[in-house]
Amino acid sequence: MSAFPGGFVSRARAADGTIVVGFITSMSGAVSSLGIPYDQGMKAALAFKSQVGGKSVKLIALDDASDPTNAAVNARKLIQENNVDVIIGTAGSPGSLAIATVCAETKTPLICIANADPQGEPGAWTVTVPQPAPLMIAGAVAHMKQTGVKSVGYMGFADPWGDLVYNALMQSGPEAGIKVTSNERYARADTSVTGQALKVFATRPDVFMAGGSGTPGALPYLALRERGYKGQFYGTPAIINPAFVKVGGAAVEGLIASTGPVVVFEQLPDSNPTKAVSREFAKALKATVPDAVPNAFSGYSFDAWVLFVAAAEIAIKTAEPGTAQFKLALRDALTNAHDVVGSHGVYNFKPGSRYGNDERSRVLVKLEKGDWQLMS
């Protein structure tokens, strides 16, 4: 038994060089419409590559039931009982921030698949796969400006993701001469946002953007259309999943959103650096989850695995899996990753910054007849 900082004790690992990865997602609860695609992407990733430098990789997956407290408990369990070398997770920003705190206490690297930006020591052990909100919102705002928009209404989750989107909108909107007319919020578990929608509607914005995700992310759009709002809808990468499209139905037809190129990889030119990786991802996904199609969230977990593999190939040259030295080497390799090509973009990280994406990770898409179409 070897002691970890923060009072944790880890069971000894078999000395066979196996690398152990902990995976936390939300297979149930309010965020499951995102958590299930994350799980599908992880299944494809493991099928895509299950060895690193001749060493086997073991994956241990846990469900946090969309609860940040459960996410933290799962992280502690994976570290204390399974001595994982790295954690990948989870489906929501609040849960991811909770995991980041545990990972910092135990000096365990975290590859975050939700959009979260932990600060301080938790940030030092974290890299975040999803594109930063300012990058993605700026793309949507640029389109608003090109089409003569002067005002945009906003409603988002009452949590860190809602804050990230709003702050990014407040940063890029006024710079483009676009006024943000509202800042309404709702909980992920809410079933109605009628009151908030009425307040947004009263500000008479030219267009509307929501800061939600998955199935609950459809509520603002549905409520506004029910109130008779006819303006253009905009969205974020967090609503690019089949459950959102199904629930939103006719209300979200024509919605414009920024997302990663994996969503429309077949529509990309062959010169796009992510297209070949997306094809490999689609092939692995079809082999493991035949009914699934690549989407933003399954792509995030697949890219997390690509980043893990690239870092592990470096770390095993200097340390043995299952040791504190390997975790540190893995963290250092992740936070200094250079030109790692995934399905969402080309990743370049540096210490002190959780995000590794640039404009190659952003495209604009429009929902037409239930399918996302690439906009020129």
Order of alpha helices (4+ residues) and beta strands (2+ residues): beta-beta-beta-alpha-beta-beta-alpha-beta-alpha-beta-alpha-beta-alpha-beta-alpha-beta-beta-alpha-beta-alpha-beta-alpha-beta-alpha-alpha-alpha-beta-beta-beta-beta
